[in-house]
Amino acid sequence: MATATPWEHYADATLTAESFPAFYTRLIGLRFPIPVEDVLELRDLLNHSADRYDEPADTPQYREFRDSLENAIYSFGVEDKRHCQRLLTILSLFRDLHYQHTVQSRNSETRLREARNENRLARGRSLRYGIVALFATSIAGLVWFGMSEPLWQVKALTAVLAFLSLDYFRSLPTLDRDFERLGRQLNELMRRRVDTINWKTLIHKIALILGYKRIEGIEVFHRNHSTETEYPTQPPLYH
């Protein structure tokens, strides 16, 4: 079975806040040239996502954002106005996805930290109650053995206290495993979080993938033999 490309699972889909961090990290880390099928999949995904995207209202803040990116796009050599507008739509989509991702990530972080704090409190309670129950069991046991004819109430009390002590102590490993699991989830969340967007690199990568600009010496995708024969080029540079 052929190995799946890194972008294959995005096919026939649109970008979401959930898929944003993994997609953005891969996109920023691209080193050209890449397989031509990857380029086609990326183009389909970006264009499909842009077609389904509803841009926000034309507020002063949004106009300022678009104006700053538009100047950056033109400075990178993208001169076609249609291409520029398409890039602005895609970049606006990335801005919204990053905002949604940030909100979801912060909420998840708060939830996990609260769960870890509750776990610590529960572990402390179980440990304290277990020690108290064990001490009470010892006292009840001494009373039991000190009586010539122990009352059934004393026997029952001793058994109940012993059960409670065992139950509290048995809950500690489970709480410890839950604490470690929550810690792993928190670490994974922090690892995946995208704190800021590198707009310069993002514009550069997307413009090359969509064919909106070319840089001499850089090939976006691997050329086959026939293509290289028809269009000879210098050895590709990796970027």
C-alpha positions as CSV (number, residue, x, y, z in Angstrom):
1,M,0.0,0.0,0.0
2,A,1.3,3.4,-0.9
3,T,2.3,5.8,1.9
4,A,-0.3,8.5,2.3
5,T,0.8,12.1,1.7
6,P,0.7,14.5,4.7
7,W,-2.3,16.3,3.0
8,E,-4.3,13.3,1.9
9,H,-6.7,13.3,4.9
10,Y,-7.6,16.9,4.1
11,A,-9.0,16.0,0.6
12,D,-12.6,17.0,-0.1
13,A,-12.7,19.0,3.1
14,T,-12.5,22.5,4.3
15,L,-10.2,24.0,6.9
16,T,-11.6,24.2,10.4
17,A,-10.3,25.5,13.8
18,E,-9.7,21.9,14.8
19,S,-7.5,21.1,11.8
20,F,-5.9,24.5,11.7
21,P,-2.9,24.0,14.0
22,A,-1.7,20.8,12.3
23,F,-2.3,22.2,8.8
24,Y,-0.6,25.6,9.6
25,T,2.4,23.9,11.1
26,R,2.9,21.7,8.1
27,L,2.3,24.5,5.6
28,I,4.8,26.8,7.3
29,G,7.4,24.0,7.4
30,L,7.1,23.1,3.7
31,R,10.4,22.7,1.9
32,F,10.1,22.9,-1.9
33,P,10.0,21.0,-4.2
34,I,7.1,18.8,-3.1
35,P,5.3,16.1,-5.1
36,V,2.9,17.5,-7.7
37,E,0.0,15.7,-6.1
38,D,0.6,17.5,-2.9
39,V,0.5,20.8,-4.7
40,L,-2.8,19.9,-6.4
41,E,-4.3,18.8,-3.1
42,L,-3.2,22.0,-1.3
43,R,-4.6,24.1,-4.1
44,D,-7.9,22.3,-4.0
45,L,-8.1,22.6,-0.2
46,L,-7.2,26.3,-0.1
47,N,-9.5,27.3,-3.0
48,H,-12.4,25.2,-1.7
49,S,-12.0,26.6,1.8
50,A,-11.8,30.1,0.4
51,D,-15.0,29.6,-1.7
52,R,-17.0,28.5,1.4
53,Y,-15.6,31.3,3.6
54,D,-17.8,34.3,4.4
55,E,-15.6,37.3,5.1
56,P,-16.3,39.4,8.2
57,A,-18.0,42.8,8.1
58,D,-16.0,45.7,6.6
59,T,-15.0,47.3,9.9
60,P,-12.1,49.8,10.4
61,Q,-10.1,47.1,12.1
62,Y,-10.7,44.6,9.3
63,R,-9.8,47.2,6.7
64,E,-6.6,47.9,8.5
65,F,-5.8,44.2,8.5
66,R,-6.4,43.8,4.8
67,D,-4.5,47.0,3.9
68,S,-1.4,45.8,5.8
69,L,-1.5,42.4,4.2
70,E,-2.3,43.8,0.7
71,N,0.9,45.9,0.9
72,A,2.9,42.9,2.0
73,I,1.4,40.8,-0.9
74,Y,2.4,43.4,-3.5
75,S,5.9,43.7,-1.9
76,F,6.4,40.0,-2.4
77,G,5.9,40.3,-6.2
78,V,2.2,39.3,-6.5
79,E,1.0,41.9,-9.0
80,D,-2.2,40.5,-10.4
81,K,-5.2,42.0,-8.6
82,R,-7.3,38.9,-8.8
83,H,-4.5,36.9,-7.3
84,C,-4.1,39.5,-4.6
85,Q,-7.8,39.5,-3.7
86,R,-7.8,35.7,-3.6
87,L,-4.8,35.7,-1.2
88,L,-6.5,38.3,1.0
89,T,-9.5,36.0,1.3
90,I,-7.4,33.0,2.2
91,L,-5.4,35.0,4.7
92,S,-8.5,36.4,6.2
93,L,-9.7,32.8,6.6
94,F,-6.5,31.9,8.4
95,R,-7.0,34.9,10.7
96,D,-10.5,33.7,11.7
97,L,-9.4,30.1,12.1
98,H,-6.5,31.2,14.3
99,Y,-8.8,33.3,16.5
100,Q,-11.2,30.3,16.8
101,H,-8.3,28.0,17.5
102,T,-6.9,30.3,20.2
103,V,-10.3,30.6,22.0
104,Q,-10.8,26.8,21.9
105,S,-7.3,26.2,23.0
106,R,-7.5,28.6,26.0
107,N,-10.9,27.1,27.0
108,S,-9.5,23.6,26.8
109,E,-6.4,24.7,28.8
110,T,-8.6,26.2,31.5
111,R,-10.7,23.0,31.7
112,L,-7.7,20.7,31.9
113,R,-6.0,22.8,34.6
114,E,-9.2,22.9,36.6
115,A,-9.5,19.1,36.2
116,R,-6.0,18.6,37.4
117,N,-6.6,20.9,40.4
118,E,-9.8,18.9,41.3
119,N,-7.8,15.7,41.0
120,R,-5.1,17.0,43.4
121,L,-7.8,18.0,45.9
122,A,-9.6,14.7,45.5
123,R,-6.3,12.8,46.1
124,G,-5.6,14.9,49.2
125,R,-9.1,14.1,50.5
126,S,-8.8,10.4,49.8
127,L,-5.4,10.3,51.5
128,R,-6.6,12.1,54.6
129,Y,-9.8,10.2,54.9
130,G,-7.9,6.9,54.4
131,I,-5.5,7.7,57.2
132,V,-8.4,8.7,59.5
133,A,-10.4,5.6,58.6
134,L,-7.2,3.4,59.2
135,F,-6.7,5.1,62.6
136,A,-10.3,4.6,63.5
137,T,-10.1,1.0,62.4
138,S,-7.1,0.4,64.7
139,I,-9.0,1.9,67.6
140,A,-12.1,-0.2,66.9
141,G,-9.9,-3.3,66.6
142,L,-8.3,-2.7,69.9
143,V,-11.8,-2.3,71.5
144,W,-12.9,-5.5,69.8
145,F,-10.0,-7.5,71.0
146,G,-10.2,-5.9,74.5
147,M,-13.8,-7.1,75.0
148,S,-14.4,-10.6,76.4
149,E,-17.6,-10.8,74.4
150,P,-17.4,-8.2,71.5
151,L,-20.7,-6.7,70.6
152,W,-21.8,-7.1,67.0
153,Q,-22.0,-3.4,66.6
154,V,-18.2,-3.1,67.4
155,K,-17.5,-5.9,64.8
156,A,-19.6,-4.2,62.2
157,L,-18.0,-0.8,62.9
158,T,-14.6,-2.2,62.6
159,A,-15.4,-3.9,59.3
160,V,-17.0,-0.8,57.9
161,L,-14.0,1.4,58.9
162,A,-11.6,-1.2,57.4
163,F,-13.5,-1.2,54.1
164,L,-13.6,2.6,54.0
165,S,-9.8,2.8,54.6
166,L,-9.1,0.3,51.9
167,D,-11.4,2.0,49.5
168,Y,-9.8,5.4,50.0
169,F,-6.3,4.1,49.5
170,R,-7.3,2.0,46.5
171,S,-8.6,5.2,44.8
172,L,-5.1,6.8,44.9
173,P,-3.6,4.9,42.0
174,T,-6.6,5.7,39.8
175,L,-6.4,9.4,40.7
176,D,-2.6,9.3,40.0
177,R,-3.3,7.8,36.5
178,D,-6.0,10.4,35.8
179,F,-3.6,13.2,36.8
180,E,-0.9,11.9,34.4
181,R,-3.5,11.5,31.6
182,L,-4.6,15.1,32.1
183,G,-1.0,16.2,32.1
184,R,-0.3,14.5,28.8
185,Q,-3.4,16.1,27.3
186,L,-2.3,19.5,28.6
187,N,1.2,19.1,27.2
188,E,-0.2,18.0,23.8
189,L,-2.5,21.0,23.8
190,M,0.3,23.4,24.5
191,R,2.5,21.7,21.9
192,R,-0.2,22.1,19.2
193,R,-1.1,25.6,20.0
194,V,-0.3,28.3,17.4
195,D,0.4,31.4,19.4
196,T,1.0,33.7,16.4
197,I,0.9,33.6,12.7
198,N,4.0,34.2,10.6
199,W,2.2,36.2,7.9
200,K,5.3,36.8,5.8
201,T,6.1,33.1,5.5
202,L,2.4,32.2,5.1
203,I,2.0,34.6,2.1
204,H,5.2,33.3,0.6
205,K,4.2,29.7,0.8
206,I,0.6,30.1,-0.4
207,A,1.6,32.3,-3.3
208,L,4.1,29.7,-4.5
209,I,1.6,26.9,-4.1
210,L,-1.1,28.7,-6.0
211,G,1.3,29.7,-8.7
212,Y,0.8,33.4,-8.0
213,K,4.5,34.1,-8.1
214,R,7.7,32.4,-9.1
215,I,11.2,32.6,-7.8
216,E,14.1,31.8,-10.1
217,G,15.9,28.7,-8.9
218,I,13.0,27.4,-6.7
219,E,10.8,24.7,-8.0
220,V,7.5,24.2,-6.2
221,F,7.0,20.6,-7.2
222,H,9.1,17.8,-8.6
223,R,9.2,17.7,-12.4
224,N,9.1,14.5,-14.3
225,H,11.6,13.6,-16.9
226,S,9.5,14.7,-19.9
227,T,8.8,18.1,-18.2
228,E,12.5,18.6,-17.5
229,T,13.4,17.9,-21.1
230,E,10.7,20.3,-22.4
231,Y,11.5,23.0,-19.9
232,P,15.1,22.7,-18.8
233,T,15.8,24.5,-15.5
234,Q,18.7,25.0,-13.1
235,P,19.0,22.5,-10.2
236,P,16.2,23.3,-7.7
237,L,16.9,25.1,-4.5
238,Y,15.2,23.9,-1.3
239,H,13.4,26.6,0.6
